Each structure stands twice: as structure tokens, then as C-alpha cells.
Amino acid sequence: MGRWHAAAAAHAGHRIVAIVDADVRAAARLARLYNAAIFASVDLVPPTLVSVAHISTPPETHADLIRAALDRGWHVISEKPLAMTADETTALYDFAHQRALRLMPVHQMPFQDGARHALESLSAVGQLIRIDARFYSAGAASRGDADTIAANILAHPLSLIYPMLTAVRTVPRDPAALKSASELDKHASLFWHVLRPLSGDLHALTMREGIAITIHISMSARPTRAALEVVGSRGIIVLDLYHGYSVRLPGAVSRWHKIAAPFDHTSRISTSAWVNLARRAAQGEWAFPGLRRLIAAFYDALRAGGDLPITRAETEWIAIQRDAILHSSTL
């Protein structure tokens, strides 16, 4: 991920001054692209050389490296999760606040064109009934422990669910279940039902604002996919998160619509996919759609002193739900 972070920061007009990697040869390969200095560890980097640190190491190393970077006076943007628990995440934010520094995780999927369009289209699909996320990954084949990789993927769907719950106001079937979306910021853990049928498989279900929310993560299911489906009373929004586009499927009901649906849906998806591919090719955005936009917004916020594109409240909510899912008793 380091090279994608560097490319995104450079694309936003910023200078890459140092590459830190215990594998000095790997650091050298990337450093040559930016005429950057090479260091084997963070503590060897002169504090005044750097103003922002990008952390793109394995998740279990994030917390220590974030603290080390903050301690040297650098703002930090880190791959997700910031830490392995919600308590550690809060402690890191407190550590950054004490030093008047900014800290933010990378959740690029909500910054994809498709996710932004989906948020803008929520009202068009009527009352929300279900949000269903499906992430089928082949990562465990090359990177080891399947359950650990599944746990690391979990932040992705949660980062998409948060803005959707924050944006929508629904009328649930049970009026007593209606709560203000602002309560998302109160850090309450949702009650998750969890199934783990196989190693590397995690299936979680909850209810919020009268909306059924399901997350399916599997290292075994094929073909690989990263998708989210938002089901409403007047239609469905389908997000392809590998490619960064979304499609709204209308909810008209008639015999004609039943006959035409496969052709209409295929046409909409195909058109959106080709338009999205052409746009990304023109922009040279070959991987991780949304990352460029997020990193540019992070630097803009640093420059202007405004709110970061991903807030502390959002990050802590995601961390709390991740903890709740991972520590839930399985059914």
C-alpha cells in the first residue's frame, strides 16, 4: 500500500521526502521514484524532515508506529484499522489531541464515485429495508491466517454503513425502534448476531433504524467480490467496491418489468461499468478507487485547519462495532 499512498499524495501536489521500511531494498525501489531519503526505522528520521506520516504496514503494527510518528510531531494518516481494539483507537486519538496533531485512518471506499452517488440516491429508493455487504477475498491464500484477514476486512463494510445510517431518516416498522441517527456518535455498540461456519468466514447481522444490516466476509466463497446492496421500498442500489461504481435499479412492479428486468439490469450495470472504467483509465487510477480523493481531502483539511474527511466519531464507531462483532458469541 505504501506505493499507492505515495502516488496519491504526489498526485495531490505533495512531496515524498522519506521512505521508511525495515526492508531497505524495498524502500529503495520506492524512494527512487520520488528522490526520497531511505530509513530503516521511524526513530532514524529527523523530525523536521517530515510533516505527515503515512502508515501502510501490517495492522498489528499500526498503533506503535502511530504513537512513534505523533511523538515526533507528525500528523498521521494510517491504513485501517488504526489499532486492534476500540480502546486503543480512543487512546491514539487522545495522544494526538494532546500534541495538537491530526490523525485519520484510510477508509477509501466511501470516497469512491459509486459510494458518493449511492448516498445521493438514498431518497430515490424509498424507505430503507436492508443494507447487505459481501466481501469474498482470496487474500488468505497468500497471506496466512484466514480469520485475521477477515477481521481486517471488517472495517470496509462498517465504513460504508456509518455514512448511510447517518444520512438516512426512516420510518421503521416498529415506531418504538426509531432513534435519531445522531446517536451513532454516542459510541453505543450495536447488538450483532454472528455466524462463523468456516475459518475465514464471518457473517454478522443487526438492526438499526428499522433497517436490517448484514455483513458477509468469506475467504472461501468464489468468485471474489466486494459489493454492497442497499434495498429500499422503491428500488435497489448496488455498489461494486472493487471498481468504484454503483447502479440504481428501479423498483417498478408489473408483469412487463418482471420480463424486462434481467435485460434492464444488465444494461445499467454494463453501462456504468464501462463509463467507470473509461474515467479511471483517463485519470490513471488503476487501483483502490477513492484513495486519491480521500488523501487529497486529508491534506486539504490540514492546510485549511478544517474537519478531516473521516472524523474521530466515525472512526471510533467503526472500531466499537468491529470489537462487538469479533467478540460476539457465535450462533
Long-range contacts (C-beta under 8 A, 24 or more apart in sequence): 1-56, 1-79, 2-30, 2-54, 2-56, 3-30, 3-33, 4-56, 4-287, 4-288, 4-291, 5-54, 5-56, 5-77, 5-106, 5-291, 5-295, 6-30, 6-33, 6-34, 6-54, 8-291, 8-292, 8-294, 8-295, 8-296, 9-52, 9-54, 9-295, 9-299, 10-34, 11-292, 11-296, 12-292, 12-295, 12-296, 12-299, 14-52, 14-299, 17-49, 17-50, 18-45, 18-49, 18-50, 20-44, 20-45, 42-68, 42-69, 42-72, 43-68, 45-72, 47-72, 47-73, 47-74, 50-74, 51-75, 52-76, 52-77, 52-299, 52-302, 53-77, 54-78, 55-79, 59-84, 59-152, 60-84, 63-88, 63-92, 66-92, 66-103, 67-92, 67-95, 70-95, 70-96, 70-99, 70-101, 70-103, 71-99, 73-99, 73-101, 74-101, 75-101, 75-102, 75-103, 75-302, 76-101, 76-102, 76-103, 76-104, 77-103, 77-104, 77-105, 77-106, 77-295, 77-298, 78-103, 78-104, 78-105, 78-106, 79-105, 79-106, 80-105, 80-106, 80-107, 80-152, 80-155, 80-156, 80-159, 81-105, 81-152, 81-155, 81-318, 81-319, 81-322, 82-315, 82-319, 83-319, 85-319, 85-323, 86-316, 86-319, 86-320, 86-322, 86-323, 89-315, 89-316, 89-319, 90-316, 90-319, 93-312, 93-315, 93-316, 102-301, 102-302, 102-308, 103-312, 104-298, 104-308, 104-309, 104-310, 104-315, 105-155, 105-310, 105-315, 106-291, 106-294, 106-295, 107-155, 107-156, 107-159, 107-294, 107-310, 107-318, 108-288, 108-289, 108-290, 108-291, 108-293, 108-294, 109-156, 109-159, 109-160, 109-241, 109-290, 110-159, 110-160, 110-163, 110-290, 111-290, 111-291, 111-293, 111-294, 111-297, 111-309, 112-239, 112-241, 112-244, 112-245, 112-289, 112-290, 112-293, 113-244, 113-245, 113-246, 113-276, 113-279, 113-289, 113-290, 114-239, 114-240, 114-241, 114-243, 114-244, 114-245, 114-246, 114-276, 114-289, 115-160, 115-163, 115-239, 115-241, 115-244, 115-246, 115-290, 117-245, 117-246, 118-164, 118-228, 118-230, 118-237, 118-239, 118-246, 118-248, 119-163, 119-164, 119-167, 121-237, 121-246, 121-248, 122-164, 122-167, 122-168, 122-230, 122-232, 122-237, 124-234, 124-235, 124-248, 125-230, 125-231, 125-232, 125-233, 125-234, 125-235, 125-236, 125-237, 125-248, 125-251, 126-232, 126-233, 126-234, 126-235, 126-251, 127-170, 127-171, 127-232, 127-233, 128-164, 128-168, 128-170, 128-209, 128-210, 128-211, 128-230, 128-231, 128-232, 129-211, 129-212, 129-231, 129-232, 129-233, 130-211, 130-212, 130-213, 130-214, 130-229, 130-230, 130-231, 131-161, 131-164, 131-211, 131-212, 131-213, 131-214, 131-228, 131-229, 131-230, 131-231, 132-213, 132-214, 132-216, 132-228, 132-229, 132-231, 133-157, 133-160, 133-161, 133-214, 133-215, 133-216, 133-227, 133-228, 133-229, 134-216, 134-225, 134-226, 134-227, 134-228, 134-229, 135-215, 135-216, 135-217, 135-218, 135-225, 135-226, 135-227, 136-216, 136-217, 136-218, 136-219, 136-221, 136-222, 136-223, 136-224, 136-225, 136-226, 137-217, 137-218, 137-219, 137-224, 137-226, 138-219, 138-222, 138-224, 139-219, 140-200, 140-219, 141-219, 146-199, 146-200, 146-219, 147-199, 147-200, 147-202, 149-200, 149-219, 150-200, 150-201, 150-202, 150-217, 150-218, 150-219, 151-202, 151-322, 151-326, 153-217, 154-202, 154-215, 154-217, 154-322, 154-325, 154-326, 155-318, 155-322, 156-226, 156-241, 157-215, 157-217, 157-228, 158-215, 158-317, 158-318, 158-321, 158-322, 159-310, 159-314, 159-318, 160-228, 160-239, 160-241, 161-213, 162-314, 162-317, 162-318, 163-314, 164-230, 165-208, 165-209, 165-211, 168-209, 168-211, 170-209, 170-210, 170-211, 171-210, 172-209, 172-210, 172-211, 173-210, 174-210, 177-207, 177-209, 177-210, 178-209, 178-210, 179-208, 179-209, 181-209, 184-313, 184-317, 185-313, 185-317, 187-313, 187-316, 187-317, 187-320, 188-320, 189-320, 189-321, 189-323, 189-324, 190-321, 190-324, 191-324, 192-321, 192-324, 192-325, 192-328, 193-328, 193-331, 194-325, 194-328, 194-329, 194-330, 194-331, 195-330, 195-331, 196-330, 202-325, 204-325, 204-328, 215-325, 238-269, 240-273, 243-273, 243-276, 243-277, 243-280, 243-289, 244-276, 244-280, 244-289, 244-290, 245-272, 245-273, 245-275, 245-276, 246-272, 247-272
